[in-house]
């Protein structure tokens, strides 16, 4: 999905940018949220979270934590 954020936070009613966002929900009792930032220019947090969700599917991490990635603008 996407989330709208202001281009200029000093003018929150002004122009907006759409940021890509992905949440992989915990499969069990959630105790928290892990926000993923892959770092580096051009890296996609959404793609990273999708890959991590598949790789961590049967682990305690994904059983108890939502994974969230938001691509930078």
PQR file of N, CA, C, O and H, with PARSE charges and radii, in Angstrom:
ATOM      1  N   UNK A   1       0.811  -1.170   0.000 -0.4000 1.5000
ATOM      2  CA  UNK A   1       0.000   0.000   0.000 -0.0000 2.0000
ATOM      3  C   UNK A   1       0.866   1.249   0.000  0.5500 1.7000
ATOM      4  O   UNK A   1       2.078   1.189  -0.206 -0.5500 1.4000
ATOM      5  N   UNK A   2       0.229   2.356   0.231 -0.4000 1.5000
ATOM      6  CA  UNK A   2       0.935   3.635   0.297 -0.0000 2.0000
ATOM      7  C   UNK A   2       0.411   4.451   1.469  0.5500 1.7000
ATOM      8  O   UNK A   2      -0.678   4.204   1.988 -0.5500 1.4000
ATOM      9  H   UNK A   2      -0.755   2.404   0.399  0.4000 1.0000
ATOM     10  N   UNK A   3       1.204   5.416   1.864 -0.4000 1.5000
ATOM     11  CA  UNK A   3       0.813   6.379   2.885 -0.0000 2.0000
ATOM     12  C   UNK A   3       1.199   7.763   2.368  0.5500 1.7000
ATOM     13  O   UNK A   3       2.277   7.945   1.803 -0.5500 1.4000
ATOM     14  H   UNK A   3       2.088   5.617   1.442  0.4000 1.0000
ATOM     15  N   UNK A   4       0.301   8.742   2.568 -0.4000 1.5000
ATOM     16  CA  UNK A   4       0.566  10.114   2.128 -0.0000 2.0000
ATOM     17  C   UNK A   4       1.283  10.874   3.233  0.5500 1.7000
ATOM     18  O   UNK A   4       0.885  10.827   4.397 -0.5500 1.4000
ATOM     19  H   UNK A   4      -0.575   8.593   3.027  0.4000 1.0000
ATOM     20  N   UNK A   5       2.341  11.571   2.853 -0.4000 1.5000
ATOM     21  CA  UNK A   5       3.092  12.399   3.801 -0.0000 2.0000
ATOM     22  C   UNK A   5       3.339  13.764   3.159  0.5500 1.7000
ATOM     23  O   UNK A   5       3.439  13.864   1.936 -0.5500 1.4000
ATOM     24  H   UNK A   5       2.664  11.609   1.907  0.4000 1.0000
ATOM     25  N   UNK A   6       3.438  14.816   3.979 -0.4000 1.5000
ATOM     26  CA  UNK A   6       3.690  16.140   3.403 -0.0000 2.0000
ATOM     27  C   UNK A   6       5.102  16.235   2.821  0.5500 1.7000
ATOM     28  O   UNK A   6       6.057  15.695   3.379 -0.5500 1.4000
ATOM     29  H   UNK A   6       3.357  14.734   4.973  0.4000 1.0000
ATOM     30  N   UNK A   7       5.208  16.916   1.716 -0.4000 1.5000
ATOM     31  CA  UNK A   7       6.525  17.202   1.135 -0.0000 2.0000
ATOM     32  C   UNK A   7       7.300  18.113   2.083  0.5500 1.7000
ATOM     33  O   UNK A   7       8.505  17.947   2.274 -0.5500 1.4000
ATOM     34  H   UNK A   7       4.433  17.355   1.263  0.4000 1.0000
ATOM     35  N   UNK A   8       6.595  19.077   2.672 -0.4000 1.5000
ATOM     36  CA  UNK A   8       7.189  20.038   3.598 -0.0000 2.0000
ATOM     37  C   UNK A   8       6.412  19.958   4.913  0.5500 1.7000
ATOM     38  O   UNK A   8       5.261  20.390   4.981 -0.5500 1.4000
ATOM     39  H   UNK A   8       5.617  19.212   2.517  0.4000 1.0000
ATOM     40  N   UNK A   9       7.029  19.413   5.944 -0.4000 1.5000
ATOM     41  CA  UNK A   9       6.342  19.243   7.225 -0.0000 2.0000
ATOM     42  C   UNK A   9       5.989  20.579   7.887  0.5500 1.7000
ATOM     43  O   UNK A   9       5.157  20.611   8.793 -0.5500 1.4000
ATOM     44  H   UNK A   9       7.964  19.062   5.889  0.4000 1.0000
ATOM     45  N   UNK A  10       6.605  21.673   7.453 -0.4000 1.5000
ATOM     46  CA  UNK A  10       6.223  22.993   7.946 -0.0000 2.0000
ATOM     47  C   UNK A  10       4.889  23.433   7.332  0.5500 1.7000
ATOM     48  O   UNK A  10       4.237  24.349   7.834 -0.5500 1.4000
ATOM     49  H   UNK A  10       7.281  21.647   6.717  0.4000 1.0000
ATOM     50  N   UNK A  11       4.493  22.768   6.242 -0.4000 1.5000
ATOM     51  CA  UNK A  11       3.215  23.053   5.568 -0.0000 2.0000
ATOM     52  C   UNK A  11       2.469  21.734   5.359  0.5500 1.7000
ATOM     53  O   UNK A  11       2.342  21.270   4.226 -0.5500 1.4000
ATOM     54  H   UNK A  11       5.022  22.024   5.834  0.4000 1.0000
ATOM     55  N   UNK A  12       1.973  21.125   6.443 -0.4000 1.5000
ATOM     56  CA  UNK A  12       1.369  19.796   6.334 -0.0000 2.0000
ATOM     57  C   UNK A  12       0.133  19.732   5.437  0.5500 1.7000
ATOM     58  O   UNK A  12      -0.235  18.652   4.976 -0.5500 1.4000
ATOM     59  H   UNK A  12       2.076  21.502   7.364  0.4000 1.0000
ATOM     60  N   UNK A  13      -0.516  20.876   5.182 -0.4000 1.5000
ATOM     61  CA  UNK A  13      -1.675  20.887   4.292 -0.0000 2.0000
ATOM     62  C   UNK A  13      -1.265  21.026   2.828  0.5500 1.7000
ATOM     63  O   UNK A  13      -2.116  20.967   1.940 -0.5500 1.4000
ATOM     64  H   UNK A  13      -0.217  21.754   5.557  0.4000 1.0000
ATOM     65  N   UNK A  14       0.015  21.207   2.572 -0.4000 1.5000
ATOM     66  CA  UNK A  14       0.507  21.420   1.213 -0.0000 2.0000
ATOM     67  C   UNK A  14       0.635  20.128   0.422  0.5500 1.7000
ATOM     68  O   UNK A  14      -0.059  19.144   0.679 -0.5500 1.4000
ATOM     69  H   UNK A  14       0.706  21.255   3.294  0.4000 1.0000
ATOM     70  N   UNK A  15       1.536  20.160  -0.539 -0.4000 1.5000
ATOM     71  CA  UNK A  15       1.745  19.024  -1.434 -0.0000 2.0000
ATOM     72  C   UNK A  15       2.102  17.762  -0.645  0.5500 1.7000
ATOM     73  O   UNK A  15       2.766  17.815   0.390 -0.5500 1.4000
ATOM     74  H   UNK A  15       2.100  20.959  -0.748  0.4000 1.0000
ATOM     75  N   UNK A  16       1.642  16.640  -1.168 -0.4000 1.5000
ATOM     76  CA  UNK A  16       1.855  15.347  -0.518 -0.0000 2.0000
ATOM     77  C   UNK A  16       2.688  14.434  -1.418  0.5500 1.7000
ATOM     78  O   UNK A  16       2.657  14.547  -2.644 -0.5500 1.4000
ATOM     79  H   UNK A  16       1.102  16.597  -2.009  0.4000 1.0000
ATOM     80  N   UNK A  17       3.422  13.540  -0.793 -0.4000 1.5000
ATOM     81  CA  UNK A  17       4.128  12.473  -1.500 -0.0000 2.0000
ATOM     82  C   UNK A  17       3.534  11.149  -1.029  0.5500 1.7000
ATOM     83  O   UNK A  17       3.106  11.025   0.118 -0.5500 1.4000
ATOM     84  H   UNK A  17       3.447  13.448   0.202  0.4000 1.0000
ATOM     85  N   UNK A  18       3.510  10.177  -1.910 -0.4000 1.5000
ATOM     86  CA  UNK A  18       3.031   8.840  -1.568 -0.0000 2.0000
ATOM     87  C   UNK A  18       4.242   7.939  -1.327  0.5500 1.7000
ATOM     88  O   UNK A  18       5.098   7.791  -2.200 -0.5500 1.4000
ATOM     89  H   UNK A  18       3.857  10.277  -2.843  0.4000 1.0000
ATOM     90  N   UNK A  19       4.307   7.342  -0.145 -0.4000 1.5000
ATOM     91  CA  UNK A  19       5.391   6.421   0.181 -0.0000 2.0000
ATOM     92  C   UNK A  19       4.854   4.997   0.182  0.5500 1.7000
ATOM     93  O   UNK A  19       3.779   4.732   0.720 -0.5500 1.4000
ATOM     94  H   UNK A  19       3.612   7.462   0.564  0.4000 1.0000
ATOM     95  N   UNK A  20       5.602   4.088  -0.419 -0.4000 1.5000
ATOM     96  CA  UNK A  20       5.219   2.675  -0.409 -0.0000 2.0000
ATOM     97  C   UNK A  20       5.452   2.108   0.984  0.5500 1.7000
ATOM     98  O   UNK A  20       6.464   2.395   1.624 -0.5500 1.4000
ATOM     99  H   UNK A  20       6.476   4.303  -0.856  0.4000 1.0000
ATOM    100  N   UNK A  21       4.504   1.299   1.445 -0.4000 1.5000
ATOM    101  CA  UNK A  21       4.605   0.697   2.775 -0.0000 2.0000
ATOM    102  C   UNK A  21       4.102  -0.747   2.708  0.5500 1.7000
ATOM    103  O   UNK A  21       3.160  -1.063   1.980 -0.5500 1.4000
ATOM    104  H   UNK A  21       3.683   1.066   0.925  0.4000 1.0000
ATOM    105  N   UNK A  22       4.749  -1.606   3.480 -0.4000 1.5000
ATOM    106  CA  UNK A  22       4.323  -3.003   3.563 -0.0000 2.0000
ATOM    107  C   UNK A  22       4.413  -3.449   5.006  0.5500 1.7000
ATOM    108  O   UNK A  22       5.407  -3.197   5.686 -0.5500 1.4000
ATOM    109  H   UNK A  22       5.514  -1.349   4.071  0.4000 1.0000
ATOM    110  N   UNK A  23       3.364  -4.118   5.469 -0.4000 1.5000
ATOM    111  CA  UNK A  23       3.348  -4.690   6.815 -0.0000 2.0000
ATOM    112  C   UNK A  23       3.095  -6.185   6.696  0.5500 1.7000
ATOM    113  O   UNK A  23       2.115  -6.616   6.089 -0.5500 1.4000
ATOM    114  H   UNK A  23       2.557  -4.323   4.916  0.4000 1.0000
ATOM    115  N   UNK A  24       3.994  -6.968   7.284 -0.4000 1.5000
ATOM    116  CA  UNK A  24       3.789  -8.407   7.416 -0.0000 2.0000
ATOM    117  C   UNK A  24       3.403  -8.632   8.870  0.5500 1.7000
ATOM    118  O   UNK A  24       4.241  -8.478   9.758 -0.5500 1.4000
ATOM    119  H   UNK A  24       4.791  -6.617   7.777  0.4000 1.0000
ATOM    120  N   UNK A  25       2.142  -8.994   9.131 -0.4000 1.5000
ATOM    121  CA  UNK A  25       1.694  -9.109  10.518 -0.0000 2.0000
ATOM    122  C   UNK A  25       2.261 -10.334  11.223  0.5500 1.7000
ATOM    123  O   UNK A  25       2.550 -11.353  10.597 -0.5500 1.4000
ATOM    124  H   UNK A  25       1.461  -9.119   8.409  0.4000 1.0000
ATOM    125  N   UNK A  26       2.413 -10.214  12.529 -0.4000 1.5000
ATOM    126  CA  UNK A  26       2.823 -11.352  13.352 -0.0000 2.0000
ATOM    127  C   UNK A  26       1.797 -12.465  13.184  0.5500 1.7000
ATOM    128  O   UNK A  26       0.600 -12.203  13.066 -0.5500 1.4000
ATOM    129  H   UNK A  26       2.178  -9.385  13.038  0.4000 1.0000
ATOM    130  N   UNK A  27       2.267 -13.698  13.174 -0.4000 1.5000
ATOM    131  CA  UNK A  27       1.355 -14.826  12.988 -0.0000 2.0000
ATOM    132  C   UNK A  27       0.760 -15.315  14.304  0.5500 1.7000
ATOM    133  O   UNK A  27      -0.197 -16.089  14.305 -0.5500 1.4000
ATOM    134  H   UNK A  27       3.240 -13.910  13.270  0.4000 1.0000
ATOM    135  N   UNK A  28       1.322 -14.869  15.418 -0.4000 1.5000
ATOM    136  CA  UNK A  28       0.827 -15.276  16.731 -0.0000 2.0000
ATOM    137  C   UNK A  28       0.509 -14.066  17.578  0.5500 1.7000
ATOM    138  O   UNK A  28       0.035 -13.047  17.076 -0.5500 1.4000
ATOM    139  H   UNK A  28       2.100 -14.240  15.418  0.4000 1.0000
ATOM    140  N   UNK A  29       0.775 -14.185  18.875 -0.4000 1.5000
ATOM    141  CA  UNK A  29       0.513 -13.060  19.774 -0.0000 2.0000
ATOM    142  C   UNK A  29       1.614 -12.013  19.614  0.5500 1.7000
ATOM    143  O   UNK A  29       2.770 -12.241  19.971 -0.5500 1.4000
ATOM    144  H   UNK A  29       1.160 -15.012  19.284  0.4000 1.0000
ATOM    145  N   UNK A  30       1.222 -10.853  19.065 -0.4000 1.5000
ATOM    146  CA  UNK A  30       2.192  -9.794  18.763 -0.0000 2.0000
ATOM    147  C   UNK A  30       2.654  -9.118  20.042  0.5500 1.7000
ATOM    148  O   UNK A  30       1.855  -8.770  20.912 -0.5500 1.4000
ATOM    149  H   UNK A  30       0.283 -10.668  18.775  0.4000 1.0000
ATOM    150  N   UNK A  31       3.981  -8.941  20.133 -0.4000 1.5000
ATOM    151  CA  UNK A  31       4.541  -8.214  21.272 -0.0000 2.0000
ATOM    152  C   UNK A  31       5.214  -6.914  20.839  0.5500 1.7000
ATOM    153  O   UNK A  31       5.676  -6.138  21.676 -0.5500 1.4000
ATOM    154  H   UNK A  31       4.630  -9.224  19.427  0.4000 1.0000
ATOM    155  N   UNK A  32       5.267  -6.682  19.525 -0.4000 1.5000
ATOM    156  CA  UNK A  32       5.897  -5.461  19.062 -0.0000 2.0000
ATOM    157  C   UNK A  32       5.948  -5.376  17.554  0.5500 1.7000
ATOM    158  O   UNK A  32       5.407  -6.219  16.838 -0.5500 1.4000
ATOM    159  H   UNK A  32       4.892  -7.312  18.845  0.4000 1.0000
ATOM    160  N   UNK A  33       6.617  -4.329  17.091 -0.4000 1.5000
ATOM    161  CA  UNK A  33       6.762  -4.048  15.667 -0.0000 2.0000
ATOM    162  C   UNK A  33       8.234  -3.808  15.373  0.5500 1.7000
ATOM    163  O   UNK A  33       8.909  -3.085  16.105 -0.5500 1.4000
ATOM    164  H   UNK A  33       7.056  -3.644  17.673  0.4000 1.0000
ATOM    165  N   UNK A  34       8.728  -4.412  14.308 -0.4000 1.5000
ATOM    166  CA  UNK A  34      10.092  -4.157  13.838 -0.0000 2.0000
ATOM    167  C   UNK A  34       9.992  -3.354  12.545  0.5500 1.7000
ATOM    168  O   UNK A  34       9.392  -3.810  11.571 -0.5500 1.4000
ATOM    169  H   UNK A  34       8.180  -4.999  13.713  0.4000 1.0000
ATOM    170  N   UNK A  35      10.578  -2.162  12.538 -0.4000 1.5000
ATOM    171  CA  UNK A  35      10.590  -1.319  11.348 -0.0000 2.0000
ATOM    172  C   UNK A  35      11.921  -1.541  10.648  0.5500 1.7000
ATOM    173  O   UNK A  35      12.986  -1.413  11.253 -0.5500 1.4000
ATOM    174  H   UNK A  35      11.064  -1.792  13.330  0.4000 1.0000
ATOM    175  N   UNK A  36      11.846  -1.875   9.370 -0.4000 1.5000
ATOM    176  CA  UNK A  36      13.025  -2.248   8.592 -0.0000 2.0000
ATOM    177  C   UNK A  36      13.482  -1.070   7.741  0.5500 1.7000
ATOM    178  O   UNK A  36      12.684  -0.458   7.031 -0.5500 1.4000
ATOM    179  H   UNK A  36      10.981  -1.980   8.879  0.4000 1.0000
ATOM    180  N   UNK A  37      14.775  -0.759   7.819 -0.4000 1.5000
ATOM    181  CA  UNK A  37      15.392   0.246   6.963 -0.0000 2.0000
ATOM    182  C   UNK A  37      16.617  -0.403   6.342  0.5500 1.7000
ATOM    183  O   UNK A  37      17.631  -0.572   7.019 -0.5500 1.4000
ATOM    184  H   UNK A  37      15.423  -1.256   8.396  0.4000 1.0000
ATOM    185  N   UNK A  38      16.543  -0.777   5.049 -0.4000 1.5000
ATOM    186  CA  UNK A  38      17.662  -1.491   4.443 -0.0000 2.0000
ATOM    187  C   UNK A  38      18.901  -0.632   4.242  0.5500 1.7000
ATOM    188  O   UNK A  38      19.986  -1.163   4.001 -0.5500 1.4000
ATOM    189  H   UNK A  38      15.719  -0.640   4.500  0.4000 1.0000
ATOM    190  N   UNK A  39      18.760   0.680   4.337 -0.4000 1.5000
ATOM    191  CA  UNK A  39      19.900   1.572   4.162 -0.0000 2.0000
ATOM    192  C   UNK A  39      20.341   1.644   2.714  0.5500 1.7000
ATOM    193  O   UNK A  39      19.871   0.891   1.861 -0.5500 1.4000
ATOM    194  H   UNK A  39      17.879   1.111   4.532  0.4000 1.0000
ATOM    195  N   UNK A  40      21.238   2.549   2.462 -0.4000 1.5000
ATOM    196  CA  UNK A  40      21.776   2.676   1.116 -0.0000 2.0000
ATOM    197  C   UNK A  40      20.805   3.324   0.148  0.5500 1.7000
ATOM    198  O   UNK A  40      19.597   3.106   0.234 -0.5500 1.4000
ATOM    199  H   UNK A  40      21.620   3.160   3.155  0.4000 1.0000
ATOM    200  N   UNK A  41      21.322   4.110  -0.762 -0.4000 1.5000
ATOM    201  CA  UNK A  41      20.452   4.725  -1.753 -0.0000 2.0000
ATOM    202  C   UNK A  41      19.868   3.674  -2.698  0.5500 1.7000
ATOM    203  O   UNK A  41      20.559   2.765  -3.157 -0.5500 1.4000
ATOM    204  H   UNK A  41      22.304   4.287  -0.832  0.4000 1.0000
ATOM    205  N   UNK A  42      18.587   3.829  -2.968 -0.4000 1.5000
ATOM    206  CA  UNK A  42      17.936   2.952  -3.934 -0.0000 2.0000
ATOM    207  C   UNK A  42      17.405   1.650  -3.374  0.5500 1.7000
ATOM    208  O   UNK A  42      16.719   0.918  -4.088 -0.5500 1.4000
ATOM    209  H   UNK A  42      18.025   4.568  -2.595  0.4000 1.0000
ATOM    210  N   UNK A  43      17.697   1.335  -2.120 -0.4000 1.5000
ATOM    211  CA  UNK A  43      17.203   0.090  -1.533 -0.0000 2.0000
ATOM    212  C   UNK A  43      15.734   0.252  -1.165  0.5500 1.7000
ATOM    213  O   UNK A  43      15.314   1.319  -0.718 -0.5500 1.4000
ATOM    214  H   UNK A  43      18.254   1.929  -1.540  0.4000 1.0000
ATOM    215  N   UNK A  44      14.961  -0.803  -1.354 -0.4000 1.5000
ATOM    216  CA  UNK A  44      13.530  -0.762  -1.064 -0.0000 2.0000
ATOM    217  C   UNK A  44      13.227  -1.494   0.238  0.5500 1.7000
ATOM    218  O   UNK A  44      13.484  -2.693   0.355 -0.5500 1.4000
ATOM    219  H   UNK A  44      15.302  -1.670  -1.717  0.4000 1.0000
ATOM    220  N   UNK A  45      12.684  -0.777   1.210 -0.4000 1.5000
ATOM    221  CA  UNK A  45      12.281  -1.406   2.471 -0.0000 2.0000
ATOM    222  C   UNK A  45      11.102  -2.344   2.245  0.5500 1.7000
ATOM    223  O   UNK A  45      10.986  -3.365   2.922 -0.5500 1.4000
ATOM    224  H   UNK A  45      12.476   0.196   1.115  0.4000 1.0000
ATOM    225  N   UNK A  46      10.228  -2.008   1.300 -0.4000 1.5000
ATOM    226  CA  UNK A  46       9.083  -2.859   0.990 -0.0000 2.0000
ATOM    227  C   UNK A  46       9.563  -4.210   0.452  0.5500 1.7000
ATOM    228  O   UNK A  46       9.085  -5.255   0.892 -0.5500 1.4000
ATOM    229  H   UNK A  46      10.323  -1.178   0.750  0.4000 1.0000
ATOM    230  N   UNK A  47      10.498  -4.193  -0.487 -0.4000 1.5000
ATOM    231  CA  UNK A  47      11.036  -5.447  -1.023 -0.0000 2.0000
ATOM    232  C   UNK A  47      11.769  -6.240   0.050  0.5500 1.7000
ATOM    233  O   UNK A  47      11.665  -7.465   0.105 -0.5500 1.4000
ATOM    234  H   UNK A  47      10.886  -3.343  -0.844  0.4000 1.0000
ATOM    235  N   UNK A  48      12.510  -5.538   0.901 -0.4000 1.5000
ATOM    236  CA  UNK A  48      13.246  -6.204   1.977 -0.0000 2.0000
ATOM    237  C   UNK A  48      12.295  -6.887   2.944  0.5500 1.7000
ATOM    238  O   UNK A  48      12.533  -8.026   3.344 -0.5500 1.4000
ATOM    239  H   UNK A  48      12.594  -4.543   0.856  0.4000 1.0000
ATOM    240  N   UNK A  49      11.213  -6.202   3.329 -0.4000 1.5000
ATOM    241  CA  UNK A  49      10.234  -6.790   4.254 -0.0000 2.0000
ATOM    242  C   UNK A  49       9.552  -8.000   3.613  0.5500 1.7000
ATOM    243  O   UNK A  49       9.318  -9.004   4.285 -0.5500 1.4000
ATOM    244  H   UNK A  49      11.019  -5.276   3.004  0.4000 1.0000
ATOM    245  N   UNK A  50       9.236  -7.912   2.333 -0.4000 1.5000
ATOM    246  CA  UNK A  50       8.617  -9.050   1.649 -0.0000 2.0000
ATOM    247  C   UNK A  50       9.538 -10.264   1.691  0.5500 1.7000
ATOM    248  O   UNK A  50       9.087 -11.376   1.962 -0.5500 1.4000
ATOM    249  H   UNK A  50       9.426  -7.096   1.787  0.4000 1.0000
ATOM    250  N   UNK A  51      10.819 -10.058   1.427 -0.4000 1.5000
ATOM    251  CA  UNK A  51      11.793 -11.155   1.472 -0.0000 2.0000
ATOM    252  C   UNK A  51      11.974 -11.684   2.885  0.5500 1.7000
ATOM    253  O   UNK A  51      12.035 -12.895   3.102 -0.5500 1.4000
ATOM    254  H   UNK A  51      11.185  -9.154   1.207  0.4000 1.0000
ATOM    255  N   UNK A  52      12.059 -10.770   3.843 -0.4000 1.5000
ATOM    256  CA  UNK A  52      12.239 -11.182   5.238 -0.0000 2.0000
ATOM    257  C   UNK A  52      11.024 -11.952   5.739  0.5500 1.7000
ATOM    258  O   UNK A  52      11.164 -12.927   6.477 -0.5500 1.4000
ATOM    259  H   UNK A  52      12.010  -9.787   3.667  0.4000 1.0000
ATOM    260  N   UNK A  53       9.835 -11.517   5.341 -0.4000 1.5000
ATOM    261  CA  UNK A  53       8.621 -12.209   5.760 -0.0000 2.0000
ATOM    262  C   UNK A  53       8.622 -13.654   5.317  0.5500 1.7000
ATOM    263  O   UNK A  53       8.233 -14.542   6.075 -0.5500 1.4000
ATOM    264  H   UNK A  53       9.720 -10.725   4.742  0.4000 1.0000
ATOM    265  N   UNK A  54       9.060 -13.894   4.086 -0.4000 1.5000
ATOM    266  CA  UNK A  54       9.131 -15.264   3.581 -0.0000 2.0000
ATOM    267  C   UNK A  54      10.219 -16.054   4.300  0.5500 1.7000
ATOM    268  O   UNK A  54      10.016 -17.217   4.651 -0.5500 1.4000
ATOM    269  H   UNK A  54       9.376 -13.172   3.470  0.4000 1.0000
ATOM    270  N   UNK A  55      11.366 -15.429   4.519 -0.4000 1.5000
ATOM    271  CA  UNK A  55      12.492 -16.123   5.156 -0.0000 2.0000
ATOM    272  C   UNK A  55      12.244 -16.403   6.637  0.5500 1.7000
ATOM    273  O   UNK A  55      12.751 -17.387   7.176 -0.5500 1.4000
ATOM    274  H   UNK A  55      11.530 -14.485   4.234  0.4000 1.0000
ATOM    275  N   UNK A  56      11.468 -15.543   7.296 -0.4000 1.5000
ATOM    276  CA  UNK A  56      11.251 -15.667   8.742 -0.0000 2.0000
ATOM    277  C   UNK A  56       9.898 -16.275   9.096  0.5500 1.7000
ATOM    278  O   UNK A  56       9.493 -16.250  10.258 -0.5500 1.4000
ATOM    279  H   UNK A  56      11.056 -14.744   6.859  0.4000 1.0000
ATOM    280  N   UNK A  57       9.201 -16.817   8.111 -0.4000 1.5000
ATOM    281  CA  UNK A  57       7.821 -17.270   8.310 -0.0000 2.0000
ATOM    282  C   UNK A  57       7.649 -18.212   9.497  0.5500 1.7000
ATOM    283  O   UNK A  57       6.658 -18.100  10.219 -0.5500 1.4000
ATOM    284  H   UNK A  57       9.530 -16.838   7.167  0.4000 1.0000
ATOM    285  N   UNK A  58       8.561 -19.117   9.716 -0.4000 1.5000
ATOM    286  CA  UNK A  58       8.414 -20.113  10.789 -0.0000 2.0000
ATOM    287  C   UNK A  58       9.311 -19.828  11.980  0.5500 1.7000
ATOM    288  O   UNK A  58       9.749 -20.757  12.658 -0.5500 1.4000
ATOM    289  H   UNK A  58       9.365 -19.208   9.129  0.4000 1.0000
ATOM    290  N   UNK A  59       9.590 -18.568  12.243 -0.4000 1.5000
ATOM    291  CA  UNK A  59      10.470 -18.212  13.355 -0.0000 2.0000
ATOM    292  C   UNK A  59       9.695 -17.472  14.441  0.5500 1.7000
ATOM    293  O   UNK A  59       8.600 -16.963  14.203 -0.5500 1.4000
ATOM    294  H   UNK A  59       9.234 -17.813  11.692  0.4000 1.0000
ATOM    295  N   UNK A  60      10.281 -17.423  15.632 -0.4000 1.5000
ATOM    296  CA  UNK A  60       9.666 -16.670  16.727 -0.0000 2.0000
ATOM    297  C   UNK A  60       9.570 -15.182  16.402  0.5500 1.7000
ATOM    298  O   UNK A  60       8.672 -14.494  16.888 -0.5500 1.4000
ATOM    299  H   UNK A  60      11.170 -17.837  15.825  0.4000 1.0000
ATOM    300  N   UNK A  61      10.495 -14.688  15.580 -0.4000 1.5000
ATOM    301  CA  UNK A  61      10.460 -13.266  15.219 -0.0000 2.0000
ATOM    302  C   UNK A  61       9.128 -12.930  14.564  0.5500 1.7000
ATOM    303  O   UNK A  61       8.437 -12.010  15.002 -0.5500 1.4000
ATOM    304  H   UNK A  61      11.224 -15.248  15.185  0.4000 1.0000
ATOM    305  N   UNK A  62       8.762 -13.663  13.525 -0.4000 1.5000
ATOM    306  CA  UNK A  62       7.525 -13.342  12.816 -0.0000 2.0000
ATOM    307  C   UNK A  62       6.288 -13.817  13.572  0.5500 1.7000
ATOM    308  O   UNK A  62       5.185 -13.334  13.314 -0.5500 1.4000
ATOM    309  H   UNK A  62       9.323 -14.410  13.169  0.4000 1.0000
ATOM    310  N   UNK A  63       6.454 -14.742  14.487 -0.4000 1.5000
ATOM    311  CA  UNK A  63       5.307 -15.129  15.319 -0.0000 2.0000
ATOM    312  C   UNK A  63       4.911 -14.000  16.268  0.5500 1.7000
ATOM    313  O   UNK A  63       3.737 -13.857  16.608 -0.5500 1.4000
ATOM    314  H   UNK A  63       7.350 -15.134  14.696  0.4000 1.0000
ATOM    315  N   UNK A  64       5.886 -13.200  16.695 -0.4000 1.5000
ATOM    316  CA  UNK A  64       5.621 -12.217  17.745 -0.0000 2.0000
ATOM    317  C   UNK A  64       5.802 -10.754  17.343  0.5500 1.7000
ATOM    318  O   UNK A  64       5.478  -9.858  18.122 -0.5500 1.4000
ATOM    319  H   UNK A  64       6.840 -13.316  16.419  0.4000 1.0000
ATOM    320  N   UNK A  65       6.310 -10.504  16.149 -0.4000 1.5000
ATOM    321  CA  UNK A  65       6.533  -9.124  15.713 -0.0000 2.0000
ATOM    322  C   UNK A  65       5.936  -8.890  14.334  0.5500 1.7000
ATOM    323  O   UNK A  65       6.064  -9.729  13.443 -0.5500 1.4000
ATOM    324  H   UNK A  65       6.573 -11.233  15.516  0.4000 1.0000
ATOM    325  N   UNK A  66       5.276  -7.733  14.161 -0.4000 1.5000
ATOM    326  CA  UNK A  66       4.934  -7.260  12.824 -0.0000 2.0000
ATOM    327  C   UNK A  66       6.224  -6.743  12.198  0.5500 1.7000
ATOM    328  O   UNK A  66       7.048  -6.143  12.889 -0.5500 1.4000
ATOM    329  H   UNK A  66       5.172  -7.051  14.884  0.4000 1.0000
ATOM    330  N   UNK A  67       6.406  -6.967  10.907 -0.4000 1.5000
ATOM    331  CA  UNK A  67       7.515  -6.361  10.165 -0.0000 2.0000
ATOM    332  C   UNK A  67       6.925  -5.249   9.306  0.5500 1.7000
ATOM    333  O   UNK A  67       5.928  -5.457   8.615 -0.5500 1.4000
ATOM    334  H   UNK A  67       5.737  -7.455  10.346  0.4000 1.0000
ATOM    335  N   UNK A  68       7.538  -4.068   9.348 -0.4000 1.5000
ATOM    336  CA  UNK A  68       7.042  -2.928   8.577 -0.0000 2.0000
ATOM    337  C   UNK A  68       8.201  -2.302   7.808  0.5500 1.7000
ATOM    338  O   UNK A  68       9.276  -2.068   8.359 -0.5500 1.4000
ATOM    339  H   UNK A  68       8.348  -3.898   9.909  0.4000 1.0000
ATOM    340  N   UNK A  69       7.967  -2.041   6.546 -0.4000 1.5000
ATOM    341  CA  UNK A  69       8.939  -1.335   5.720 -0.0000 2.0000
ATOM    342  C   UNK A  69       8.275  -0.170   5.022  0.5500 1.7000
ATOM    343  O   UNK A  69       7.186  -0.317   4.466 -0.5500 1.4000
ATOM    344  H   UNK A  69       7.094  -2.232   6.097  0.4000 1.0000
ATOM    345  N   UNK A  70       8.916   0.987   5.044 -0.4000 1.5000
ATOM    346  CA  UNK A  70       8.422   2.185   4.362 -0.0000 2.0000
ATOM    347  C   UNK A  70       9.550   2.699   3.475  0.5500 1.7000
ATOM    348  O   UNK A  70      10.622   3.059   3.961 -0.5500 1.4000
ATOM    349  H   UNK A  70       9.800   1.106   5.496  0.4000 1.0000
ATOM    350  N   UNK A  71       9.296   2.729   2.170 -0.4000 1.5000
ATOM    351  CA  UNK A  71      10.318   3.241   1.255 -0.0000 2.0000
ATOM    352  C   UNK A  71      10.502   4.739   1.476  0.5500 1.7000
ATOM    353  O   UNK A  71       9.522   5.473   1.595 -0.5500 1.4000
ATOM    354  H   UNK A  71       8.425   2.436   1.775  0.4000 1.0000
ATOM    355  N   UNK A  72      11.757   5.198   1.532 -0.4000 1.5000
ATOM    356  CA  UNK A  72      11.999   6.633   1.692 -0.0000 2.0000
ATOM    357  C   UNK A  72      11.564   7.392   0.441  0.5500 1.7000
ATOM    358  O   UNK A  72      11.434   6.823  -0.642 -0.5500 1.4000
ATOM    359  H   UNK A  72      12.553   4.601   1.435  0.4000 1.0000
ATOM    360  N   UNK A  73      11.346   8.681   0.622 -0.4000 1.5000
ATOM    361  CA  UNK A  73      10.887   9.456  -0.532 -0.0000 2.0000
ATOM    362  C   UNK A  73      12.001   9.905  -1.402  0.5500 1.7000
ATOM    363  O   UNK A  73      11.767  10.569  -2.412 -0.5500 1.4000
ATOM    364  H   UNK A  73      11.452   9.143   1.502  0.4000 1.0000
TER
END
